[in-house]
């Protein structure tokens, strides 16, 4: 153990005594005896080889060396205090930094977020949308949300919780389905195809699972997008058929603004996770948010949690 660590206790006692200029007052602040303060300062003076205090009549004064040391220690203990506060477990209330895939944040989280704010009025959620995983151990993000194709969290210091598991289904506009007549999986070959740029959720795989080998597979692929949000926007505008997570379009399916083009889903489901640092000082705040998201997702697999418009806050 280094001498700096060995004499940390003595330095603390001296720092308090340098502010009070009294062993008695210092002992009272430190909740120890006056003899303990005197002993620690004597040990420190022996280590340094210089006196730190001197008597001027009945008053105690700092020597020039004591004054220099007191100034350094004041700054040092202030930094130590800030460091301790920075990792101290925070209360539930406060700001929460959340990063998630753009499609999930836009299509699922944002329409529901008001309910969390209504429940936890002391928590302010700051949202970031990103199609790349964020390092929740760097201190810039508290909670990350990602899917099973992108998230590779396997660390003992990280918590990963499943939020949603959903089918990947073909969807299109009702007008397109009516115009073409979609009754058999081969009928989809009459449509322009839209797919995500992820090999697990592409049309080639869907047709293979239906035992169909489209001869002109390249010619029917109209667009490849890098977010679910982009593909859903296209089919809502009446263009093409898109393979997408069912939960993201459940409201449109219920309203009839989109239809499932064929009953068969991809064999592989998509799963979304929340992940966060196990020892985060904002753990209580994080778990309140993740618990709420899990509640919202209950029954979400293939059915919609009803969303009611919230009442505006009254003017004062």
C-alpha positions as CSV (number, residue, x, y, z in Angstrom):
1,X,0.0,0.0,0.0
2,X,1.4,3.4,-0.9
3,X,2.2,6.1,1.7
4,X,-0.4,8.4,0.1
5,X,-3.2,5.8,1.0
6,X,-1.7,5.1,4.4
7,X,-1.8,8.7,5.4
8,X,-5.2,9.5,3.8
9,X,-7.0,9.3,7.2
10,X,-4.4,11.7,8.8
11,X,-4.7,14.1,5.8
12,X,-8.5,14.1,6.3
13,X,-8.1,14.9,10.0
14,X,-5.6,17.6,9.2
15,X,-7.8,19.2,6.5
16,X,-10.7,19.5,9.0
17,X,-8.4,20.9,11.7
18,X,-6.9,23.4,9.3
19,X,-10.4,24.8,8.7
20,X,-11.5,24.9,12.4
21,X,-8.0,25.8,13.8
22,X,-9.0,23.7,16.8
23,X,-8.5,20.0,17.6
24,X,-11.6,20.1,19.8
25,X,-13.8,21.5,17.0
26,X,-12.3,19.1,14.5
27,X,-12.9,16.1,16.7
28,X,-16.6,17.2,17.1
29,X,-17.0,17.4,13.3
30,X,-15.2,14.0,12.8
31,X,-17.1,12.3,15.6
32,X,-13.9,11.2,17.3
33,X,-11.9,12.1,20.4
34,X,-9.5,15.1,20.5
35,X,-6.7,12.7,21.2
36,X,-7.4,10.8,18.0
37,X,-7.1,14.0,16.0
38,X,-3.9,15.0,17.8
39,X,-2.4,11.6,17.2
40,X,-3.2,11.5,13.4
41,X,-1.8,15.0,12.9
42,X,1.4,14.1,14.8
43,X,1.8,11.0,12.6
44,X,1.4,13.2,9.5
45,X,4.0,15.7,10.8
46,X,6.4,12.9,11.5
47,X,6.0,11.5,8.0
48,X,6.4,15.0,6.4
49,X,9.2,16.0,8.7
50,X,7.7,19.5,9.2
51,X,5.3,21.1,11.7
52,X,1.9,21.9,10.4
53,X,0.6,24.0,13.3
54,X,2.1,26.4,15.9
55,X,0.7,28.2,18.9
56,X,0.2,32.0,19.0
57,X,-0.8,32.7,22.5
58,X,-4.0,30.7,23.0
59,X,-4.7,30.4,19.3
60,X,-3.5,27.7,16.9
61,X,-2.1,28.8,13.6
62,X,-1.0,27.0,10.4
63,X,2.7,27.1,9.5
64,X,3.6,28.1,6.0
65,X,3.9,24.4,5.1
66,X,0.6,23.7,6.8
67,X,-1.0,26.5,4.7
68,X,0.3,25.0,1.5
69,X,-0.9,21.5,2.4
70,X,-4.3,22.7,3.5
71,X,-4.9,24.4,0.2
72,X,-4.0,21.3,-1.8
73,X,-6.1,19.0,0.4
74,X,-9.1,21.3,0.2
75,X,-9.0,20.9,-3.6
76,X,-8.3,17.2,-3.4
77,X,-11.1,16.4,-1.0
78,X,-13.5,18.5,-3.1
79,X,-12.6,16.4,-6.1
80,X,-13.0,13.2,-4.1
81,X,-16.5,14.4,-3.0
82,X,-17.5,15.1,-6.6
83,X,-16.3,11.7,-7.6
84,X,-18.3,10.0,-4.9
85,X,-21.4,11.9,-5.8
86,X,-21.0,11.0,-9.5
87,X,-21.3,7.3,-8.7
88,X,-23.7,7.5,-5.8
89,X,-27.0,5.7,-6.3
90,X,-29.5,8.3,-7.5
91,X,-33.2,8.6,-6.6
92,X,-35.9,7.5,-8.9
93,X,-36.6,11.1,-10.1
94,X,-34.4,12.8,-12.6
95,X,-33.3,12.6,-16.3
96,X,-33.2,9.2,-18.1
97,X,-31.2,8.9,-21.3
98,X,-32.7,6.2,-23.7
99,X,-31.4,5.2,-27.1
100,X,-33.2,2.8,-29.4
101,X,-33.7,1.7,-33.0
102,X,-35.5,4.5,-34.9
103,X,-38.4,2.2,-36.0
104,X,-39.0,1.0,-32.4
105,X,-38.8,4.5,-30.9
106,X,-41.0,6.1,-33.6
107,X,-43.6,3.4,-34.1
108,X,-43.9,1.8,-30.6
109,X,-42.3,3.8,-27.9
110,X,-43.3,7.4,-28.7
111,X,-47.0,6.8,-29.0
112,X,-47.0,5.2,-25.5
113,X,-44.4,7.4,-23.7
114,X,-47.0,9.8,-22.3
115,X,-48.4,7.0,-20.1
116,X,-45.0,6.6,-18.5
117,X,-44.7,10.3,-18.0
118,X,-48.2,10.3,-16.4
119,X,-47.1,7.6,-14.0
120,X,-43.6,8.8,-13.2
121,X,-43.9,12.6,-13.2
122,X,-40.5,13.1,-11.7
123,X,-38.7,11.3,-14.5
124,X,-37.8,13.1,-17.7
125,X,-37.0,10.8,-20.6
126,X,-34.5,12.1,-23.2
127,X,-34.8,9.9,-26.3
128,X,-32.2,9.2,-29.0
129,X,-32.9,7.2,-32.1
130,X,-30.0,5.2,-33.5
131,X,-29.7,2.1,-35.7
132,X,-26.4,1.3,-33.9
133,X,-26.0,-0.1,-30.4
134,X,-24.8,2.4,-27.9
135,X,-22.3,1.7,-25.1
136,X,-24.3,2.0,-21.9
137,X,-21.1,1.8,-19.8
138,X,-19.7,5.0,-21.2
139,X,-22.1,7.1,-19.2
140,X,-23.8,8.9,-22.1
141,X,-26.8,6.5,-22.3
142,X,-28.7,4.8,-19.5
143,X,-30.9,2.4,-21.4
144,X,-30.4,0.9,-24.9
145,X,-33.1,-0.8,-26.9
146,X,-32.1,-3.2,-29.8
147,X,-33.3,-6.3,-31.6
148,X,-31.9,-9.8,-31.6
149,X,-30.1,-9.3,-34.9
150,X,-28.0,-6.4,-33.7
151,X,-27.6,-6.8,-29.9
152,X,-24.7,-8.9,-28.8
153,X,-24.7,-8.2,-25.0
154,X,-23.0,-11.0,-23.1
155,X,-21.4,-9.3,-20.1
156,X,-21.8,-10.0,-16.4
157,X,-22.1,-6.3,-15.7
158,X,-25.0,-5.8,-18.1
159,X,-28.7,-6.6,-17.7
160,X,-30.6,-7.6,-20.8
161,X,-34.4,-7.9,-20.6
162,X,-36.8,-9.1,-23.4
163,X,-39.5,-6.6,-24.2
164,X,-41.3,-7.9,-27.3
165,X,-41.3,-11.0,-29.5
166,X,-43.1,-10.6,-32.8
167,X,-43.9,-12.4,-36.0
168,X,-42.6,-11.0,-39.3
169,X,-45.5,-10.8,-41.8
170,X,-46.1,-9.5,-45.3
171,X,-48.2,-6.3,-45.3
172,X,-49.6,-4.0,-48.0
173,X,-52.4,-1.5,-48.5
174,X,-56.0,-2.8,-48.9
175,X,-56.2,-1.2,-52.4
176,X,-53.2,-3.2,-53.6
177,X,-54.5,-6.4,-52.1
178,X,-57.9,-5.8,-53.8
179,X,-56.5,-4.9,-57.1
180,X,-54.1,-7.9,-57.4
181,X,-56.1,-10.5,-55.4
182,X,-53.8,-12.1,-52.9
183,X,-55.1,-15.6,-52.1
184,X,-52.0,-17.8,-52.6
185,X,-48.4,-17.1,-51.7
186,X,-47.5,-17.1,-55.4
187,X,-49.8,-14.1,-55.9
188,X,-47.2,-12.0,-54.1
189,X,-45.0,-12.5,-57.1
190,X,-47.2,-10.1,-58.9
191,X,-46.2,-7.3,-56.5
192,X,-43.2,-5.1,-56.0
193,X,-41.3,-6.3,-53.0
194,X,-39.8,-4.2,-50.2
195,X,-37.4,-5.7,-47.7
196,X,-35.1,-4.7,-44.8
197,X,-31.4,-5.0,-45.5
198,X,-31.1,-8.0,-43.0
199,X,-30.7,-11.5,-44.4
200,X,-32.9,-13.0,-41.7
201,X,-36.0,-11.0,-42.8
202,X,-35.9,-11.0,-46.6
203,X,-38.3,-12.2,-49.3
204,X,-35.9,-14.9,-50.5
205,X,-36.2,-16.6,-47.2
206,X,-39.9,-16.2,-47.0
207,X,-40.5,-17.8,-50.4
208,X,-38.1,-20.6,-49.5
209,X,-40.2,-21.4,-46.4
210,X,-43.3,-21.5,-48.6
211,X,-41.5,-23.9,-50.9
212,X,-41.6,-21.3,-53.7
213,X,-38.6,-20.5,-55.9
214,X,-39.4,-17.2,-57.7
215,X,-37.7,-17.3,-61.2
216,X,-37.4,-13.5,-61.4
217,X,-36.6,-12.8,-57.8
218,X,-34.3,-9.9,-58.7
219,X,-36.9,-8.2,-60.9
220,X,-39.7,-8.3,-58.3
221,X,-37.5,-6.7,-55.6
222,X,-38.4,-3.0,-55.8
223,X,-36.6,-1.5,-52.8
224,X,-34.3,-2.5,-49.9
225,X,-34.5,-0.2,-46.8
226,X,-32.4,0.1,-43.7
227,X,-35.2,0.7,-41.2
228,X,-38.6,-0.8,-40.6
229,X,-40.0,2.7,-40.5
230,X,-39.1,3.4,-44.1
231,X,-40.7,0.2,-45.4
232,X,-43.9,0.7,-43.4
233,X,-44.2,4.3,-44.7
234,X,-44.0,2.9,-48.3
235,X,-46.8,0.4,-48.0
236,X,-49.0,2.8,-46.1
237,X,-48.7,5.0,-49.1
238,X,-49.9,2.1,-51.3
239,X,-46.6,1.0,-52.7
240,X,-45.5,-2.7,-52.7
241,X,-45.5,-5.4,-50.1
242,X,-43.2,-5.3,-47.1
243,X,-42.1,-8.0,-44.6
244,X,-42.2,-6.3,-41.2
245,X,-42.8,-7.0,-37.5
246,X,-46.5,-7.4,-36.8
247,X,-46.5,-5.4,-33.6
248,X,-45.3,-2.3,-35.4
249,X,-48.3,-2.3,-37.7
250,X,-50.9,-3.8,-35.4
251,X,-52.9,-0.6,-35.1
252,X,-53.0,-0.2,-38.9
253,X,-54.1,-3.8,-39.2
254,X,-56.9,-3.3,-36.7
255,X,-58.1,-0.1,-38.4
256,X,-57.9,-1.7,-41.9
257,X,-55.4,0.8,-43.3
258,X,-53.0,-2.1,-43.9
259,X,-53.7,-5.8,-44.4
260,X,-51.7,-8.9,-44.0
261,X,-51.0,-9.9,-47.6
262,X,-50.8,-13.6,-46.7
263,X,-51.3,-15.5,-43.5
264,X,-47.9,-17.1,-43.3
265,X,-45.2,-15.3,-41.3
266,X,-41.5,-16.0,-41.4
267,X,-40.5,-18.9,-39.2
268,X,-38.0,-16.6,-37.3
269,X,-39.5,-14.1,-35.0
270,X,-37.9,-10.7,-34.1
271,X,-37.2,-9.9,-30.5
272,X,-36.5,-6.5,-28.9
273,X,-34.5,-6.1,-25.7
274,X,-33.7,-3.4,-23.2
275,X,-30.2,-3.4,-21.8
276,X,-28.5,-1.4,-19.1
277,X,-25.5,-1.4,-16.7
278,X,-26.2,-3.6,-13.7
279,X,-24.4,-1.2,-11.3
280,X,-25.7,2.1,-12.8
281,X,-26.2,4.9,-10.2
282,X,-29.6,5.4,-12.0
283,X,-30.7,1.8,-11.5
284,X,-33.9,2.7,-9.7
285,X,-34.9,5.1,-12.5
286,X,-33.9,2.7,-15.2
287,X,-35.8,-0.2,-13.7
288,X,-38.9,1.9,-13.3
289,X,-38.8,2.7,-17.1
290,X,-37.9,-0.9,-18.2
291,X,-40.6,-2.4,-15.9
292,X,-43.1,0.0,-17.5
293,X,-42.1,-1.0,-21.1
294,X,-42.4,-4.6,-20.1
295,X,-45.9,-4.0,-18.8
296,X,-46.8,-2.2,-22.1
297,X,-45.6,-5.1,-24.1
298,X,-47.6,-7.7,-22.2
299,X,-50.1,-9.2,-24.7
300,X,-48.2,-7.2,-27.4
301,X,-47.2,-10.4,-29.2
302,X,-49.7,-10.3,-32.1
303,X,-52.2,-7.9,-30.4
304,X,-52.2,-4.2,-29.7
305,X,-52.3,-2.5,-26.4
306,X,-55.0,0.0,-26.7
307,X,-53.7,3.6,-26.8
308,X,-56.1,6.3,-25.5
309,X,-55.2,10.0,-26.1
310,X,-54.1,11.6,-22.8
311,X,-55.7,14.7,-21.4
312,X,-53.7,17.9,-21.7
313,X,-52.2,19.4,-18.6
314,X,-54.5,22.1,-17.2
315,X,-53.2,25.7,-17.4
316,X,-52.4,27.2,-14.0
